[in-house]
Amino acid sequence: MPLIRSLLHALWMLVTVVPWAIAMLVASLFISSTRLYWMAAGWLWLASGPPAQAILGIRVRVSGRENLPQGETSAAILLVKHQSTLETFLMPVLMPHPLAYVFKKELLYVPFFGWAMGRLDMIHIDRKLRAQAFNKVVSQGRRLLAKGVWVIMFPEGTRIPRGQQGTYKSGGTRLAVETGAPVIPVAVSSAKVWPRKAFIKRPGTVDVSIGPAIPSAGRQPEELMREVEAWIETEMRRLDPEAYRA
């Protein structure tokens, strides 16, 4: 049954992403970047929200919404545990503000999906140019945060297998210190149902836990990241104790 569910979900994404991407490319000529973002979030709702959850037999349980900053132009940098594609798709569905992802520019070349992403006001970087890449993150991040767009980053850099812990890099907290924006740590137990690099997804409950905002003023990036890492990894062990039993 999980195989059939996964096949149906893959087909669902395929048949919806192509017309949606074409519609976005056309709409980008006429509508604002904010409206285009919410149009993109509409497809992500199809791919990871209630329609996809019904196909896959997944339930998403969210806690800590009260920790999100209030106000249309409030700034925030989301630092999210990264276990699968699910949280990449799901965060815009859950968050009340537009999000700007920091991602490698190679994703722009993915047919339809990448082309549509390229029309959004996000931060795509060349990882080979490290100093220039971070300068771009700061300059664009500062501009987006001033507009009330929240920046989202995965501090481990790549998807980490269930029950494991990656190396937390300080790029997100460096941006927070540079801009004065608070950091919001987010723990996600997505690998319970959607493991990294796995085609077959399994029914179950995914917990998304949003932590308290951590001020960045007067902090050092490495020290701030250690606090983010401690909160996320402690919370992961609470959300998914079976995975960390060893």
Beta strands, then each sheet from edge to edge (+ up, - down):
strand 1: 58-63
strand 2: 77-80
strand 3: 99-104
strand 4: 123-125
strand 5: 150-153
strand 6: 183-188
strand 7: 204-210
sheet 1: 1+ 7+ 6- 2- 5- 3- 4-
end
